[in-house]
Amino acid sequence: MKAPRVTLDQWRTLQAVVDSGGFAQAAEALHRSQSSVSYTVARMQEQLGVPLLRIDGRKAVLTEAGDVLLRRSRHLVKQASQLEDLAHHMEQGWEAEVRLVVDAAYPTAHIVRVLSAFMPQSRGCRVRLREEVLSGVEEVLQEGTADLAISSFTITGYLGIQLAPVEFVAVAHPEHALHRLQRTVTFQDLEGQMQVVIRDSGRLQPRDVGWLGAEQRWTVGSLPTARTFVSSGLGFAWLPRHLIARELKEGILKPLPMDQGGVRMPPFYLHTDKDKVIGPATRILIELIKSFDTAPLDAPFAAPVSVS
C-alpha cells in the first residue's frame, strides 16, 4: 500500500488555518510561528498537487478542492485522536474490547439499555455481543472466548451473580386442540400434542430443557422461529413472556390453562471469565447489567447514568 505523502499534523495545521480565520491566528492557536504554519500549508499543496487555499483580501479561503479534502480530513484526524486516546486508556488497563455472550431467552431490551448506557463511558472500548442457547453460553465461557456470560444455568466452577428470573409461559394458538378441550390442561394432554423445542446451541452436552418427552416435536434453531411456529398453530411451547407480549395482547397466542407448570420462572446468572482479571470497562458493564436487570421491560428508556 502506498504511504501517504501528507501527515496528520499537516491536516491539523490546515484545519487550524481555516477554523481560526488565517495564518496568524492559526499560529497563535498552535503555538507555532506564522512562517512555520505558512510553510506547512504550502508544502501540503505542493505534495498534493492541488491548491487548497486562496487569499481573499487578508483572509485565507478554501478552494473547492480544499473544501472537499478538509471535510474528509476532519474525520481522519478525529479517528487518529480516538486511536491515541484508546492507546492511552489501554496503557492504564482499559480494555479495547469486552466479549459478552447472552442466552437468547434473556430480554434484549435489557441489553439495549446496558449498551446505550455504556457507550458514553466506553472510552473507545467496544462490546462484542454473541447469542447462544442453553449450554452454548457455558461452552463459550469455558472456551475462554467470552469475558461475561448471561446464562440460564449456574456454571460449575464459576461464581455467578444471580439476576432476575425470566418468565416462560406455556402457550398455543387460540384454535389449537389443547384450547379446544375447554378445560384444565394436564401433562398427559401435552404428551399427545406437537411441542416446539428450541435447539441447544451447545455441542458437548446439549440439553432438552422444557421438553416433555413427547414423540411429536418440532426442533427449531431460535426463539423467534418457535414463536412463529406456535403462532401459526404448529404446536405449543414455553416461550419467554417478553418475547410474545404483542402476540398475547393481540390474541394470536393464548396461555394454556394448565393445572401446574404453565408458568416457569428460571433465574438467570451473570458469570465472568475466572481466568482473566476484570478490567474497568468490564466492571462498568457488570454494574450496568445488574442495574438494568430489574427495570420493567415496558418502562420508557431514561438517559444513561454513569456508574464509574
N, C-alpha and C positions, 0 to 999 in steps of 0.2 A: 504494500500500500504506500502511495506517495506521501511523503512527510509534508505537513502544512508549512507554507512559507511565512505566514503571519502568526504571531504569537498571541496568546490570550492577553498579555499585557498591552499589546498594541490595540486590540479591540477595546480594552478598558479605557485606554487613552482617548480613542475616538469617541467613545460614549461620553466621557467627561467633557470633551470639547463641545459636543452638541448639547448636552444637558446643562452645562454651565453657561453656554452662550458665547464662547470664544476661547482663544488660546490662553490669554492671560488669566481668565477666571479658572480654566481647567488646571493651569499650572499651580494656582493657589490651592485648589481643592486637592490636587495630587501631591502637593508639597515638592514640586519639581520646578526647574527653571522653565521659562517660556520657550527658550530656544530648544530645550530637550523635547518638549511636547510637540513643537512645530516640526522638528526633525523626525520624530516617531511617526507622525501622520504622513509626512512627505514620503518617508521610506515605505510605509504601507501602500500608498498609491503607486509607487514605483514597482513594488513586488507584485501587486495585483494587476497592474496594467490598466486600472480603471480609476478615473477621477472620482473621489469621494466627497470632496468639499469644494465649494466655490465661495469667493468673497463677495458679499453683497453689502456695500458700504463699508462699515467697520465690523461686520458680523460674518462669521463662517456659517454657511448654509449648505445643507446636504444636497448633493446631486440626486437625480432619480435612482441611479445605480447605488449611490451611497445610502439612500434611504432603505432600499431593499436589503442590502448587506448588513446594515446596522440592526435592523429588526431581527434578522436571523442570528446575528452575533449576540444579542441580548440573551437569547435562550441558551446559547453555547456557554457564555460567561456564567450565567446562573447555574447551569449544570455543573460547571467546574467548581464553583464555590460550594455547591452542595456536596460534591465529591470530597473536597478538602474538609468540610465540616464533618462528614461521615468518618473520614480517616482520623480526625481528632477525637471523635466520640469513641471510636473503636480502640484508640490508644488508651482511653480511660476505662475500657472494659465494656463499652456499649456494643451490643450485638448488631451485626449487619442484617441478620435475618432470624426470625423465630418461626419454627415449623409447628403448626397446630393441626392435630388430627382430631376429628369430631365424629361421633356416632351420628349417622344420618337422621336418627329419631330426635336428636336434640333440637330445640326450637331455633330455626335460622334467625328469627327476629332478635334473639339474644346476641348471637354472633355479630349481626349487623350493628347493633348498638355498641358492642365491645370495640369493634374495629373502627367505628366512627369516632368514638371517644379516644381511641389510641392514636389516631392519625396526627393530631396536633402535638402529641407528646413523643412521637416516634423518633425524632432526630434522624430521619432517613432510614431507620430500621423497617424492613418490610416483613410482612407476615405471609408465610406460605400455608394456605389452608387446604386441607385434604379431608374428604368424607369417606368413611368406611362404615360397614355394617357389622354389629355384634363383635365377634372375636377379631375381626380385621383391625379394629383400633388397637387391641392388645398386641397384635403381631407387629404393627408399625412401630409402636413404642419400644418393644423389646428388641427390634432390629436396630434401634438407635437412629431411626430416620424421623423422629419427632421429638420436639422439646417439651411439648404439652399435649396431653390427650384427655378428651372428654369421653368417658366410656359409660356404658350401662352396666358394667360389672366392676367389682373390686378386682384388681390385678395382683396376683400373688407376688410378693417381694417388693411391692410399691406401697408407699403411704399416700393414699388418696384423700382428697378433700371432698367431703360429701356435699353434693349440690341438691337442688330441689328435685323432687320426683317429676317424671313426665307421665301424664295420664293417657293410657291406652284404652280405647273403647271398642267393644265388640259391636260391629255394625254390618248392615247389609242393605241392599236396595229395598225400598218400602214394599215392592211387589215380590220380593224373594219368598221362597217357600217357607222359610223359618218365620217370617212375619205373618204369613197366611194361616199359620197354626192358631193365631189369635189366643195364645195362652203363654204362660211362662215357658221359656225355652230351657231345656236341660242339656247336659253334656251328651247324653245319648242321642238327642235330636241333632246335635252338631256333627256327631261321628258319621252320620249318613249324608252329609252335605259337602259340597266342594269348599275347601278352605284355601284362601290365598296366603301364601307364605313368602316372606322376603328372604332371599338367599343371603347367607352369611358370607361376607367377603373374605373371611379368613381362609387360609389354605391348609393350615396344620391341624387344627381341631375345630372345624365348623360346628355350629350349634343350631338346633332347630327350636329356638325359643318360641313358645306360643303355639307350636304345632301339637294337635291333639292325637296324632297317630292315625288320623283318618286315611283311608286308602285313596280318596279323591282329593287332590290338591293341585293348585297352580303354584309353581315356584317362580317368582319374578325377581328382577335384579334391583329394584328400588322401591321406596315407599310411594312416590308419585305414581308409578306403574300399578302398584297394588291398589291405590285409591281409584285409579281409572277402571281397573277390573271390577272392583266391588261396586262402584257407581254404575257400571253397565249391567249389573245383575249377575256377574260371573263369580259367585261365591260370597263368602263372608270373611272377615278378618278383624284382628285387633289392630287399630290404627291410632296414632297419636291425635288427641283431640285438636291440638293446634293446627294440624295438617288438614283436617277435614271440617274446620269450623264453618266455612262457606257452604259446603255440601249439607251439613246438618241444619244450618239455618234455612236453606232453600228446600229442604225436604228430599234432596237427592239421595241422602243416606239417612238411616234411622237406627238408633241403638237397639240391640237385641234385648228383649225383656227376659234376661236370664235370671235363674233362681240364685246363682252365685257365679262369681268370676267374670261378670260382664264388664267390670272396670278394673284395670290393673294400674298400679302406681309404683313402678320400679324407680328407685333412686338412681341418680347419675353421679359420677365421680370425676374429679379433676386430678390427673396424675402428672408428675414431672419426670423427666429423664434422670434417674437416680445416679447415673454415671457422669453427669455434667453439672458444673457449677451454674447456679441460676444467676443470670445477668440482670442488670437493671431494667431492660426492656421487657424481659420475661416476667419479672416481678410486677411490673405495671399491668401487663396482660392478666396475670393471675388475679390481681386485686379487682380489675375491671370485670372479669368473668364472675367472680364472687358477688360483685356489686349488682350487676345486671341480671344475675340468675334468678333473683326473686321478684324482678319487675313484672307487672302484669303485661301479657303479650299484646293486649289491645290498648295499652296506655300510650298517649302521644309521646313521641321521642323528644326528650329535653336536650338542651345544649350540653355537650360533654363537659364534665368537671375533672380537673386534674387530680390524680391520685398520687403523684410523685412527691 
